[in-house]
Amino acid sequence: MQLTERHRQYWQKNLRITAVLLSIWFVVTFVVGFFARDLNFTFFGWPFSFWVGSQGALIVYCLIIWFYARYMNRLDQEHGVAEEEV
C-alpha cells in the first residue's frame, strides 16, 4: 500500500504528540519523584514528597490521557480517518 502525503503528515503528528507525552510521563514519574525527596515540608498532613509521588503524578497521568484522546479525535477528523459514532 502506498502512503499518501496526508498519511505521512498524520503519522508524523501522531509520533510527535506521543513523544511529547511520553517525555512528560518520564519527567513526572522519575525526575520529579527523584527530586521530591528534598521537599521536607508538610502538605495536608503528609510529607510533600509523598503527595507529589502519589497524588500529583496520578493527576498528571489522567491529564495526559485526556489530552491525548482529545488531540487524536481532532487529528482523526482533520485527516478524515475518524470513526463513525453509532
C-alpha positions in Angstrom: 0.0 0.0 0.0 1.4 3.4 -1.0 1.2 6.1 1.7 0.0 9.5 0.6 1.5 12.7 1.8 -1.6 13.2 4.0 -1.0 9.8 5.7 2.6 10.8 6.3 1.6 14.0 7.9 -1.0 12.2 10.1 1.6 9.7 11.2 4.3 12.4 11.9 1.8 14.3 14.1 0.9 11.1 15.9 4.5 10.3 16.6 5.3 13.8 17.7 2.5 14.0 20.2 3.3 10.5 21.5 6.9 11.5 22.1 6.0 14.7 23.9 3.5 13.0 26.2 5.9 10.1 26.9 8.6 12.7 27.8 6.1 14.4 30.2 5.3 11.0 31.7 9.0 10.2 32.2 9.7 13.6 33.9 6.7 13.2 36.2 7.4 9.6 37.1 11.2 9.6 37.5 12.6 13.1 37.7 10.0 14.7 39.9 9.9 11.6 42.1 13.7 11.6 42.5 13.9 15.3 43.5 10.8 15.2 45.7 12.8 13.6 48.5 14.3 17.1 49.1 10.9 18.7 49.8 10.7 18.3 53.6 7.6 20.2 54.5 4.1 19.0 55.5 1.2 19.4 53.0 -2.3 18.4 54.2 -0.8 16.3 57.0 1.6 14.3 54.7 5.1 15.0 53.6 5.0 17.0 50.4 7.3 14.4 48.7 4.7 11.7 49.4 1.9 13.9 48.0 3.9 14.7 44.8 4.7 11.0 44.3 1.2 9.6 44.9 -1.4 12.2 44.1 0.3 14.7 41.8 1.5 12.0 39.4 -1.9 10.5 39.1 -3.4 13.8 38.2 -0.8 14.3 35.5 -1.4 10.8 34.2 -5.1 11.5 33.9 -4.5 14.8 32.1 -2.1 13.1 29.7 -4.8 10.5 28.8 -7.5 13.2 28.5 -5.3 15.4 26.3 -4.2 12.6 24.0 -7.8 11.4 23.5 -9.0 14.9 22.6 -6.0 15.6 20.3 -6.2 12.3 18.5 -10.0 12.7 17.9 -9.4 16.2 16.4 -6.5 14.8 14.3 -8.6 11.9 13.1 -11.3 14.3 12.0 -8.8 16.6 10.3 -7.4 13.8 8.2 -10.6 12.0 7.5 -9.9 8.8 9.5 -12.4 9.4 12.4 -14.5 6.5 13.5 -18.3 6.9 13.0 -20.5 7.4 16.0 -23.1 4.6 16.4 
